[in-house]
Amino acid sequence: MLRAGRVVFGEMDAVVFGRPAAAAIADEARQYGAERVFLMASGTLNRTTDEITKVRRALGNRFAGIFDRMPPHTPRRAVIEAAAAAREAAADLIATIGGGSVTDGAKAVQLCLANGIQSADELDDYRPVKGADGTLGPPPSKLLSVRQITVPTTLSAGEFSAIAGVTDERRHVKELFRHPQIIPRVVMLDPAVTVQTPEWLWLSTGIRAVDHCVEGICSGEANPFADAHALHGLALLTRGLPRVKADPSDLEARLDCQIGSWLSMGPLAGGVPMGASHGIGYVLGAVFDIPHGHTSCIMLPAVMRWNKPVNAERQALVAAAMGHSGEDASEVLDAFIAGLGMPRSLGAVQVAREDFPRIAEQAMATPWVPRNPRAITQPAQVHEILDLAA
């Protein structure tokens, strides 16, 4: 039987790399004819560095306002606050500079502006819906009139997807909002601005990108397009991250990491699902407020060990891409993550064994656990993975 698949390139216009963030944002704003550019920025970056001041100066009269209060995991209430501020500023373009929570927040703000959403509860109507084929897709929505351009300062790579992860604080659940236009029109990769990113955040989100690559490669639904991106992205990331740890001023190494992060999204663009590491990670983030980079550091090797009986051949590709042909991929990953000084167990982030049943139950409802390459049909199997990561 011939392999079949579908690669979705999305509504992103361009990726710009190696240019200073302020100049790139101003140039892209001019190209789109934007006159009211609303900034969504990392609060720390705004308060403790001059990077946001540089952007405002470069925008000049095009600068319309700023929101710099997006908490981790993008809670609904903050999305509504940011949307209200953008609406008040009469924004015609949103420019973000910050990590994944800021990027996802702006994606959701676009949805709010287009559909007149003014309360957290109203977001309920824009959750994904199942199509006739059983796959999740966006619900009916108006076309987005205010779009986004993005300068990421971490490596989580959410800027390359048309999905916004937003936490529903009522239920402590992270939900994925989808719309083809919420992918940023332009992503600008500036390694110099990332020197301001705390080391733990840069390295851990780098492992999040590694997680994209590895789960894509090891999926039972992998394809050649996805493999080409993920294997090269994995090689760039696993070469670049230790170099940045050794020398934080190494901009070439940082750019390697950024390009590796970009390539890590090839599997998702190629229709390849993520697996249990991502699914369990969503629960750990929403319920226990664990950064997603750290959830990947903890869960990925454990998931690899649990999955090995069904995909050892695919896991061998991971070890080879990391320069360790013939070795056990989960052990290679474990040693690599440990070498970066990242947390290696659930106990290290204060998740106790008595929490495992709750995590296992909630993980079953995520989009990715049911798509894990080794079938997971009941919470007890998730519990087995959690035991390996304890």
C-alpha positions in Angstrom: 0.0 0.0 0.0 1.4 3.4 -1.0 2.1 5.9 1.8 -0.4 8.8 1.8 -0.4 12.1 3.7 -1.2 15.8 3.6 1.3 18.6 4.3 -0.3 21.9 5.4 2.0 24.9 4.8 -0.4 27.4 6.5 -0.9 31.1 6.2 2.5 32.3 7.2 4.1 34.6 4.7 7.8 34.5 5.8 10.5 33.6 8.3 13.2 36.2 8.7 16.4 35.2 10.5 19.6 36.9 11.6 18.3 40.5 11.6 17.9 42.8 14.7 14.4 42.4 16.1 13.5 46.1 16.3 14.4 46.8 12.6 12.7 43.6 11.4 9.4 44.5 13.2 9.4 48.0 11.9 10.2 46.8 8.3 7.4 44.2 8.4 4.9 46.7 9.8 5.7 49.1 6.9 5.4 46.2 4.4 1.9 45.5 5.7 0.9 49.1 5.8 0.2 49.0 9.5 -0.3 52.3 11.2 -1.4 51.1 14.7 1.0 48.4 15.9 0.1 46.9 19.3 3.0 45.2 21.1 2.6 42.2 23.3 5.9 41.6 25.1 7.5 39.7 27.9 7.2 41.7 31.1 10.7 40.9 32.2 12.1 41.9 28.8 10.2 45.2 29.0 11.1 46.0 32.6 14.8 44.9 32.8 16.2 45.5 29.3 16.0 48.1 26.6 14.9 45.7 23.9 11.2 46.8 23.9 12.3 50.5 24.0 14.3 49.7 20.8 11.2 48.3 19.1 9.0 51.3 20.2 11.7 53.7 18.9 11.9 51.8 15.6 8.1 51.9 15.1 7.9 55.6 15.9 4.4 56.9 15.2 3.2 53.4 14.3 3.4 52.3 18.0 -0.1 52.1 19.4 0.2 50.5 22.8 1.6 47.6 24.8 0.5 44.7 27.0 3.3 43.0 29.0 1.3 41.0 31.7 0.8 37.6 30.1 1.4 34.9 32.7 2.8 31.5 31.9 0.4 29.0 30.3 -1.7 31.9 28.8 -4.7 32.0 31.1 -8.0 33.1 29.6 -8.4 36.1 31.8 -5.1 37.6 30.5 -6.1 37.0 26.9 -9.3 39.0 27.5 -7.3 41.8 29.2 -4.9 41.9 26.3 -7.7 41.9 23.7 -9.4 44.8 25.5 -6.1 46.8 25.4 -5.6 46.0 21.7 -9.2 47.0 21.0 -8.8 50.3 22.9 -5.6 51.0 21.0 -7.4 50.5 17.6 -4.7 48.0 16.6 -4.3 47.0 13.0 -1.3 44.7 13.7 0.0 42.9 16.7 3.7 42.4 17.2 4.9 40.0 19.9 8.4 39.7 21.4 8.7 37.1 24.1 8.2 33.4 24.8 5.5 30.9 24.0 2.9 32.2 26.4 3.1 35.7 24.9 2.9 34.3 21.3 -0.1 32.1 22.1 -1.7 35.0 23.9 -1.6 37.1 20.8 -2.9 34.3 18.7 -6.0 34.1 20.9 -6.3 37.9 21.0 -6.7 37.8 17.2 -9.6 35.4 17.6 -11.1 37.7 20.2 -10.8 40.8 18.1 -12.4 39.2 15.0 -15.3 37.7 16.9 -16.1 40.4 19.5 -15.1 38.1 22.4 -15.0 40.2 25.6 -15.3 37.6 28.4 -13.4 34.4 29.3 -16.6 32.4 29.2 -17.2 33.5 25.6 -14.1 31.5 24.5 -16.1 28.3 25.1 -17.8 28.9 21.8 -14.5 28.8 19.9 -13.2 25.4 21.1 -12.3 23.0 18.4 -15.1 20.9 16.9 -15.0 17.4 15.5 -15.4 17.1 11.7 -17.2 14.3 9.9 -13.9 12.3 9.8 -13.5 12.7 13.6 -10.6 15.1 13.5 -10.6 18.3 15.4 -10.8 21.6 13.6 -11.7 25.2 14.1 -15.3 26.2 14.7 -17.1 28.8 12.6 -15.3 32.1 13.0 -15.0 35.4 11.2 -11.9 36.2 9.2 -9.2 37.7 11.3 -8.8 41.4 10.5 -5.8 42.1 12.8 -2.9 39.7 12.3 0.3 39.0 14.2 4.1 39.1 13.6 6.4 37.6 16.1 9.9 37.7 17.5 10.3 34.6 19.7 12.8 34.7 22.6 12.5 31.0 23.5 12.6 27.7 21.5 9.2 26.2 22.1 8.3 26.9 18.4 4.6 27.5 18.9 5.0 30.5 16.6 5.1 28.1 13.7 1.6 26.6 14.4 -2.0 27.7 13.8 -2.9 26.6 17.4 -3.1 28.7 20.5 -2.7 27.0 23.9 -4.8 28.8 26.4 -5.5 27.7 30.0 -9.1 27.6 31.3 -8.6 28.6 34.9 -12.0 27.2 35.9 -11.0 23.6 35.2 -7.2 23.9 35.2 -7.1 22.6 31.7 -5.0 23.8 28.8 -7.1 24.0 25.6 -6.0 24.3 22.0 -7.8 26.9 20.0 -7.4 26.5 16.2 -7.8 28.8 13.3 -5.8 28.8 10.0 -5.1 32.5 10.3 -3.8 32.7 13.9 -0.4 31.5 12.7 1.8 34.6 12.7 2.3 36.2 9.2 6.0 36.6 9.9 8.4 35.1 12.4 11.6 36.9 13.0 14.5 35.0 14.5 17.0 37.3 16.2 19.6 35.4 18.2 20.9 38.6 19.8 17.7 39.4 21.6 17.7 35.9 23.1 20.8 36.6 25.1 18.4 38.2 27.6 16.5 35.0 28.0 17.3 33.2 31.3 19.5 30.1 30.7 17.1 27.6 32.2 14.3 28.9 30.0 16.4 28.8 26.8 17.7 25.3 27.4 14.4 23.8 28.7 12.4 25.2 25.7 15.2 23.9 23.5 14.3 20.4 24.9 10.7 21.2 24.1 11.7 21.6 20.5 13.7 18.4 20.8 10.5 16.8 22.0 8.7 18.0 18.8 11.5 16.4 16.7 11.6 13.1 18.6 7.9 12.5 18.9 7.5 13.3 15.2 10.3 10.9 14.2 9.0 8.2 16.5 5.3 8.5 15.6 3.6 5.6 13.9 2.3 8.2 11.4 5.7 9.6 10.4 6.4 10.6 6.8 9.4 11.6 4.7 8.6 15.4 4.8 8.4 15.3 8.6 11.5 13.2 9.0 13.6 15.5 6.9 12.8 18.5 9.0 12.8 16.7 12.4 16.1 14.8 11.9 18.0 17.9 10.8 16.3 20.0 13.5 17.3 17.5 16.1 20.9 17.6 15.0 21.0 21.4 15.1 19.4 21.6 18.5 21.6 18.9 20.1 24.7 20.6 18.7 23.6 24.1 19.5 22.2 23.8 23.0 25.5 22.7 24.7 27.4 25.4 22.9 25.0 28.1 24.2 25.4 26.7 27.7 29.2 26.8 27.4 29.1 30.3 25.9 25.9 32.3 26.2 27.3 35.0 23.8 27.7 32.4 20.9 25.1 33.9 18.5 25.8 31.3 15.8 24.9 28.6 18.2 21.8 30.4 19.2 20.8 30.8 15.6 21.4 27.0 15.1 19.0 26.4 18.0 16.4 28.8 16.5 16.5 27.2 13.1 16.4 23.7 14.7 13.3 24.9 16.6 11.7 26.0 13.4 12.4 22.7 11.7 11.0 20.9 14.7 7.6 21.9 13.6 7.9 20.0 10.3 6.1 16.9 11.7 3.0 18.9 12.8 2.9 20.7 9.4 3.2 17.3 7.8 0.2 15.9 9.7 2.3 13.9 12.1 0.8 13.9 15.7 2.8 14.3 18.9 2.6 11.6 21.5 2.4 11.0 25.3 5.2 13.3 26.2 3.3 16.3 24.9 -0.1 15.0 26.2 1.1 14.5 29.7 3.0 17.8 29.5 -0.2 19.7 28.9 -1.6 18.3 32.2 1.5 19.0 34.2 1.6 22.6 32.9 -2.1 23.4 33.5 -2.5 21.6 36.8 0.9 22.1 38.5 2.2 25.2 36.7 5.3 23.4 35.5 7.0 25.1 32.5 6.5 23.1 29.3 10.2 23.0 28.7 10.6 21.2 32.0 7.7 18.8 31.3 9.6 17.7 28.1 12.8 17.3 30.0 11.1 15.0 32.5 8.6 13.1 30.3 10.4 12.5 27.0 12.9 9.8 28.0 10.3 8.0 30.1 7.9 8.0 27.1 10.7 6.7 24.8 11.4 3.8 27.2 7.7 2.9 27.4 7.3 3.1 23.6 10.4 1.2 22.6 8.7 -2.2 22.2 6.8 -0.8 19.2 9.2 1.7 17.6 12.8 0.7 18.4 13.7 1.1 14.7 12.4 4.7 14.6 14.1 5.4 18.0 17.4 4.3 16.4 17.1 7.3 14.0 16.9 9.6 17.0 20.1 8.2 18.5 21.9 8.5 15.1 20.8 12.1 14.6 22.3 12.9 18.0 25.6 11.4 17.0 25.2 8.1 19.0 24.4 5.5 16.4 23.7 2.1 18.0 22.9 3.4 21.4 19.6 3.4 23.3 17.8 6.7 22.3 16.1 7.1 25.7 19.4 6.8 27.5 21.1 9.2 25.0 18.3 11.8 25.6 18.4 11.3 29.3 22.2 12.0 29.5 21.9 14.9 27.1 19.1 16.6 29.2 21.1 15.9 32.4 24.2 17.5 30.9 22.2 20.7 30.4 21.3 20.7 34.1 17.6 20.3 33.6 15.2 18.6 36.0 15.0 14.8 35.4 12.1 13.5 37.5 8.6 14.4 38.6 9.8 14.4 42.1 12.3 17.2 41.2 9.3 19.4 40.4 7.3 18.4 43.4 4.8 16.1 41.7 4.0 13.3 44.1 2.9 9.7 43.3 -0.5 10.4 44.8 -1.0 12.9 42.0 -0.5 10.3 39.3 -4.1 9.0 39.0 -5.4 12.5 38.4 -2.7 13.2 35.8 -3.4 9.9 34.1 -7.1 10.6 33.9 -6.7 14.1 32.5 -4.0 13.1 30.0 -6.4 10.7 28.3 -8.5 13.7 27.3 -5.6 15.5 25.5 -5.2 15.4 21.7 -1.9 13.6 21.8 -2.1 10.7 24.2 -4.6 8.8 22.0 -2.2 9.2 19.1 0.9 7.8 21.0 2.7 5.2 18.8 2.2 2.5 21.5 -1.5 2.5 22.0 -2.8 4.0 25.2 -6.3 3.0 25.9 -6.6 3.5 29.6 -5.2 5.7 32.4 -3.3 2.8 33.9 -0.9 2.9 31.0 -0.3 6.6 31.5 0.4 5.7 35.1 3.1 3.3 34.0 4.8 6.1 32.1 4.6 8.4 35.1 6.2 5.6 37.3 9.1 5.6 34.9 9.5 9.4 35.3 9.0 9.4 39.1 
